[in-house]
Amino acid sequence: ISGMDRPTSGNVLYFGKDISKLDDKKMSEIRLKHMGFIFQHSYLLKNLSIRDNIVLPGFKAGTLSREQVNQNANALMIKTGIDSVADHDIKKVSVGQLQRAAICRALINKPDVLFGDEPTGALNSSTTREVMDVINTVNAEGTTVIIVTHDAKVAARASRVIYLMDGNIHDELTLGKYEGAEKTKSSREKRLSEWLEKQGF
């Protein structure tokens, strides 16, 4: 979907345009300017501070001035609660803070789509909740979020869940907008759990 791999068949439409046929240079530009990525591990550059890791893709894209990129970074760090460690070495902050920094980096160019590849896979349950709260907020503000996960609690926060098996869509479940209340969360998790059991998960 993100254009990192070429499909063997079919098309990938992005705002009505088939991006699967673009050359590597054009595809890289779309990923840089219009897509954000979060992985299981933060993959921050070890020789840079938290702030410098976050602003780097913004400077690389070149669509905003350095001042605007820095302003965006400051706003994102405040929103995700890591502004107090902005100038810290990445080896001196927690795993949860690193992952929130990775989210900030993914959002620095205000992407249309945020991709998460097991973004909470290396986190404990409390840090997972914190990171997913940030991702849900980003989604509520208008960014499309697509996450691959094996964690049912993470999947229960999605408005739509797609069950993939052997590279094919096996089934899907619509849960609707995530509201966040404990009673609602419990109901969503129960509904998802029952559905997953039917899929043999």
C-alpha positions in Angstrom: 0.0 0.0 0.0 2.8 2.4 0.9 4.7 1.6 -2.3 7.7 0.0 -0.5 7.0 -3.2 -2.4 5.7 -3.6 -6.0 2.4 -5.5 -6.2 2.5 -8.6 -8.4 -1.0 -7.8 -9.6 -3.7 -5.1 -9.1 -3.3 -1.4 -8.5 -2.6 0.9 -5.5 -4.7 4.0 -5.9 -3.7 7.1 -3.9 -6.2 10.0 -4.4 -7.2 8.3 -7.6 -3.7 7.9 -8.9 -2.1 4.5 -9.4 1.2 4.8 -7.5 2.3 1.3 -8.1 3.6 2.2 -11.5 5.7 5.2 -10.3 9.5 5.0 -10.4 11.5 4.8 -7.2 12.3 8.5 -7.1 8.7 9.7 -7.4 7.5 7.0 -5.0 10.1 8.1 -2.4 9.0 11.7 -2.8 5.3 10.7 -2.1 6.4 8.7 1.0 8.4 11.6 2.3 5.8 14.3 1.8 2.5 12.5 2.1 3.0 9.4 4.3 4.3 8.7 7.8 5.7 5.5 9.1 6.1 4.0 12.6 7.7 0.6 13.2 8.0 -1.9 16.0 11.3 -0.3 17.0 11.8 3.5 16.7 14.9 3.4 14.4 16.0 6.8 15.5 19.5 7.9 14.5 21.9 7.4 17.4 24.1 10.4 16.8 21.1 12.9 16.9 19.0 14.2 19.7 15.3 13.5 19.9 14.5 16.9 18.3 17.0 16.5 15.5 15.6 13.1 14.7 12.1 14.6 14.4 13.0 17.6 12.3 15.2 15.7 9.8 12.4 14.5 7.4 10.9 18.0 7.5 14.2 19.6 6.4 14.6 16.8 3.8 11.1 17.4 2.3 11.8 21.1 1.8 8.2 22.0 1.6 8.3 24.2 4.8 10.9 26.7 6.1 13.2 25.5 8.8 11.4 27.7 11.2 8.0 26.2 10.4 9.5 22.7 10.7 10.9 23.5 14.1 7.5 25.0 15.2 5.8 21.8 14.0 8.3 19.7 15.9 7.7 21.7 19.1 4.0 21.4 18.8 4.2 17.6 18.2 6.5 17.1 21.1 4.2 19.0 23.4 1.2 17.0 22.2 3.0 13.7 22.7 4.5 14.7 26.1 8.2 14.5 25.2 9.0 18.2 25.0 11.0 17.9 28.2 13.4 15.5 26.6 13.7 17.2 23.2 17.4 17.8 23.4 18.3 14.5 25.1 20.5 11.8 23.6 18.2 9.0 22.4 20.1 6.6 24.7 18.9 8.6 27.8 15.1 8.3 27.3 12.6 5.5 27.8 11.4 3.1 25.1 7.9 4.8 25.3 9.5 8.2 24.8 11.5 6.9 21.8 8.3 5.5 20.2 6.5 8.8 20.8 9.5 10.6 19.1 9.1 8.2 16.2 5.4 9.2 15.9 6.4 12.9 15.9 9.0 12.2 13.2 6.3 10.3 11.2 4.0 13.3 11.5 6.5 16.2 10.9 5.4 16.6 7.3 1.7 16.4 8.1 1.1 13.2 6.1 -2.3 12.2 4.7 -1.7 8.6 5.8 0.2 7.2 8.9 1.3 3.6 8.6 2.1 1.6 11.7 3.9 -1.8 11.4 3.5 -3.4 14.9 4.1 0.0 16.5 3.4 -1.3 20.0 5.1 -4.7 19.6 8.1 -3.8 21.7 6.1 -1.9 24.4 4.6 -3.0 27.8 0.8 -2.6 28.3 0.9 0.8 29.9 3.2 2.3 27.3 1.1 0.7 24.6 -2.0 2.6 25.9 0.0 5.9 25.9 1.2 5.4 22.4 -2.2 4.3 21.1 -3.8 7.4 22.8 -1.5 9.6 20.7 -2.3 7.6 17.5 -6.1 7.8 18.2 -5.8 11.6 18.7 -3.9 11.9 15.4 -6.6 9.9 13.7 -9.4 12.0 15.2 -7.7 15.1 13.9 -8.0 13.8 10.3 -5.0 11.6 9.5 -5.8 8.2 8.1 -4.1 5.5 10.2 -3.4 2.0 8.9 -1.9 -0.4 11.5 -0.7 -4.0 11.2 -0.9 -5.7 14.6 -1.3 -9.0 16.4 -2.5 -7.3 19.5 -6.3 -7.5 19.8 -6.5 -4.5 22.3 -4.7 -2.4 19.7 -7.0 -3.6 16.9 -10.1 -2.9 19.1 -9.2 0.8 18.8 -9.7 0.8 15.0 -12.9 1.8 13.3 -12.4 -1.1 10.8 -10.5 -4.3 11.3 -9.3 -6.4 8.4 -8.2 -10.0 9.0 -5.5 -11.1 6.6 -4.7 -14.7 5.9 -2.0 -15.8 3.5 -1.9 -12.4 1.9 -5.7 -12.3 1.3 -8.5 -10.5 3.0 -10.3 -13.3 5.0 -12.9 -11.1 6.6 -13.5 -7.6 8.0 -15.3 -6.1 11.0 -16.5 -2.5 11.4 -16.3 -1.2 14.9 -17.0 2.5 14.3 -15.4 5.5 15.7 -13.3 5.0 18.8 -14.6 7.1 21.8 -12.2 6.0 24.5 -14.5 5.4 27.5 -13.8 2.3 29.5 -17.2 0.8 29.0 -16.9 1.4 25.3 -13.4 -0.1 25.2 -14.6 -3.2 27.0 -17.5 -3.6 24.6 -15.3 -3.2 21.5 -12.7 -5.6 22.8 -15.4 -8.2 23.6 -17.0 -7.8 20.1 -13.6 -8.1 18.4 -12.6 -11.1 20.5 -15.8 -13.0 19.6 -15.2 -12.1 15.9 -11.6 -13.3 16.0 -12.6 -16.6 17.6 -14.8 -17.2 14.6 -11.8 -16.5 12.3 -9.8 -19.2 14.2 -7.4 -16.6 15.6 
